Amino acid sequence: MFDIIAVDISGRHKTGDEYLMVCAAVAASVTADHIEKIKQIAIRSFRSKSSPDIPDVVTMVEETVSELKFGGTIVTEAGDMYNKPQWVIDSMFSSDFKYQESLSERRCIELAHHVSLGARKLLLKELGIQ
């Protein structure tokens, strides 16, 4: 068993005149093929007038992960980091980072995706933004 923090960001497209993004981080203990235990979930929203670039995404991820009380390797899909090589992204993070490889990592990222998407939809509804 090993500890990971699966991360997903929803809303990296313009809504009205700004970008309203929600980042979800899921701390979990996993084996190669399934999730053993979800330890904690953190959610943060971010607003920007310009589209996010890689340093912006790294900052969003690190700020969201910093709210967790559990450690682990940060895991994302390659597309979340604009399909840059992992070694390029590694150097930008202050903690361990990797792209998803196993089935359990994929499942945790899917969970983080549902959390970020659901939280963003709720936020848009509460703000009256369509």
C-alpha positions, -999 to +999 in steps of 0.1 A: +000+000+000+012+035-007-001+071-002-010+094-030-028+127-035-048+127-067-056+161-081-080+175-107-089+210-117-123+219-133-131+251-152-100+259-172-122+276-198-136+311-197-170+317-180-182+352-188-151+374-185-130+352-162-118+318-154-135+302-124-116+271-115-120+245-087-091+222-076-098+190-057-071+170-040-079+135-027-055+119-002-057+081-003-039+049+005-039+027-026-026-006-039-019-011-076-055-019-085-078-004-059-083+023-034-078+011+002-088+042+021-098+078+013-081+099+041-091+134+033-104+157+005-095+194+000-113+218-024-102+253-034-116+278-059-095+301-080-103+331-102-083+346-130-088+370-158-063+352-180-061+315-189-039+295-165-004+284-176+017+256-161+031+277-132-005+288-124-017+251-124+012+241-101+004+269-077-033+259-076-023+223-070+002+231-042-022+255-025-050+229-025-027+201-013-013+223+015-047+221+032-044+183+036-031+167+068-019+137+049+011+133+027+018+113-005+029+117-040+009+142-060-007+124-090-024+140-120-032+132-156-006+144-181-033+166-198-036+186-166+000+197-170-005+204-208+012+170-217+046+183-208+072+156-199+071+146-163+107+157-156+098+192-166+068+193-142+088+175-114+111+204-111+082+229-105+068+211-075+081+213-039+069+177-032+069+144-050+049+144-083+041+119-110+016+112-137-009+085-131+002+050-140-019+025-120-056+017-120-060+029-084-044+062-093-068+065-122-097+058-099-086+085-074-082+110-102-117+102-113-129+108-078-111+141-076-127+150-110-162+144-097-155+164-066-140+194-085-167+194-112-195+191-086-180+218-064-176+241-095-212+235-106-224+244-070-202+275-069-215+287-103-251+281-092-245+300-059-229+329-078-258+330-103-234+323-132-247+302-161 
